[in-house]
Amino acid sequence: MELRICLILTAVLSLAAGQCVGQTPAHPACQRETALALESQGDNAGAEATWKPCLESDPSNPETYAHMALLEARQGNYKEAVPLYQMALKLGPGVPSVKLNLGLALFKSGELKQSIQLFMDLLNSQPSDSPQAMRLTTLIGMAHYGLGEYPEAVPYLKDAAAADAQNLELKMVLGHSCLWAKQYQCVLDVYHEILVLDPNSAEAHMLAGEALDARKDRASAIEEFRAAIAANPKEPGVHLNLGYLLWAQSQFREAKAEFQAELDNSPNDARTMTYLGDAELHLNHSEAAQQLMEKAGKIEPGIPLIHLDLGIVYSDSGRRDDAVRELKLAETLDPNNQNVHWRLGHIYQIAGDNDDAKAEFDKLHNLKNAIEDALGRTLLDAEAKDKPADEAPASPNAN
């Protein structure tokens, strides 16, 4: 995904040399033409050294600040470029190129919220169908995307993708934004557009699969992930996602094969090891499950399922203390897991630790009651929404 973002931004993040401000009379100590020539030759150090006397002799000249900022930006020093662009804008307000370059410097230095405001100001001053408007639209969408503001990113990325219909990378970013914004029909629309450009796109099938899974259409989601595997069996995450859907339907043997295929592609992926180990446990392969879970726990110890399954394996093999330790870790990581409390309570009960057993069973009981209460409230809310208006209770103030 990071490479895709870089490819998109390469097309829109060119900081515009020579467009900073209009020419202003140079102080005699300022060798302006020499500085511009050195800039055009790519001699950043020489240009910077030539511009510095201009700044010292005429500190109110916005052009000098703008070019000094440009040189910093060219060298990747975006944070250093920002205050120079801000000074240029203060001394020469209303120059669109300086405002744009300031926005780009803010964007590339990670100050995405500030860049959005500048890009919005510029966008509002552009004809809606101009190339510059589409460039700004893309930047605003990508800034929201970078902030994780996916619902806000979607409309801008939609407009940008519509204006650049052959840009596959942009459509992929739009598809992911729609997915993370939970706009699943949008995902499916983009999926069809991507397949027109790339009929063998494994990633497009995965996007559709995730959207369909979120819609609870598990059968169609499985079909899409199988299509993704047919397109590219090495696509990162494709076997893991299909395996998870099969695992969730208790198809552990089929899920195991997919988790193993993912592990072959990514041998150190702790999540894949965890699900493969759990599938082995459900298939009564305790030794294989233990080996996988212990290895996964060394890589990523914060996965609750690792400790739950190790607790089960250790308990079944008579390693009570180890089982309690792992189940307590699972409880810390996922305190609302009913299975953890039941198993801890059961271990304590067998050992005669009645107080500890009661404490765990009480937690289990409270969790079940909380779930039932939440379900009841959900059903009541649904009934209230479906109730016709003429059946609604009268207002206390009604005559």
Secondary structure, 3 states (H helix, E strand, C coil): CHHHHHHHHHHHCCCCCCCCCCCCCCCCCCCHHHHHHHHHCCCHHHHHHHHHHHHHHCCCCHHHHHHHHHHHHHCCCHHHHHHHHHHHHHHCCCCHHHHHHHHHHHHHCCCHHHHHHHHHHHHCCCCCCCHHHHHHHHHHHHHHHHCCCHHHHHHHHHHHHHHCCCCHHHHHHHHHHHHHCCCHHHHHHHHHHHHHHCCCCHHHHHHHHHHHHHCCCHHHHHHHHHHHHHHCCCCCCHHHHHHHHHHHCCCHHHHHHHHHHHHHHCCCCHHHHHHHHHHHHHCCCHHHHHHHHHHHHHHCCCCHHHHHHHHHHHHHCCCHHHHHHHHHHHHHHCCCCHHHHHHHHHHHHHCCCHHHHHHHHHHHHHHHHHHHHHHHHHHHHHHHHHCCHHHCCCCCCCC
